[in-house]
Amino acid sequence: MEANLIDRDVAEDYFGCSDWEILAKETLREVPLVDAVPVVRCINCKYKGVLWRETICDHPNGMLHKVKPDDFCSYGKRKEAKHEVN
C-alpha cells in the first residue's frame, strides 16, 4: 500500500476559523504520524560508480554490485551540488 505523506503543519494552514474547519484541524492532529525518512536514489547518490559501463554501488559495504538508477539503500548519501563561480 502506497502512503500519501503530507506536512501536517502545512495542511493545517489551509483551514480557516469556522467550526467545521477547526474540527478538521483537530481531527488531523489525531491522525498518527508516519515514521518516514527521505531516500536517496542511486542516480543521485555519492556512492554511484561506473565499472565496465555498468552503474554500481561504490560504498564500502556495497560490494560493487550493479544498481539501477531508481534503486536505493540505507547507505545512500546525496551528492554534493556542484556550484560554478562566474
Stockholm file with secondary structure:
# STOCKHOLM 1.0

chainA/1-86         MEANLIDRDVAEDYFGCSDWEILAKETLREVPLVDAVPVVRCINCKYKGVLWRETICDHPNGMLHKVKPDDFCSYGKRKEAKHEVN
#=GR chainA/1-86 SS CCCCCCCHHHHHHTCCSSHHHHHHHHHHHHSCCCCCCCCCBGGGBTTEEEETTEEEECSTTTTTCBCCTTCBCTTCCBCCCCCCCC
#=GC SS_cons        CCCCCCCHHHHHHTCCSSHHHHHHHHHHHHSCCCCCCCCCBGGGBTTEEEETTEEEECSTTTTTCBCCTTCBCTTCCBCCCCCCCC
//
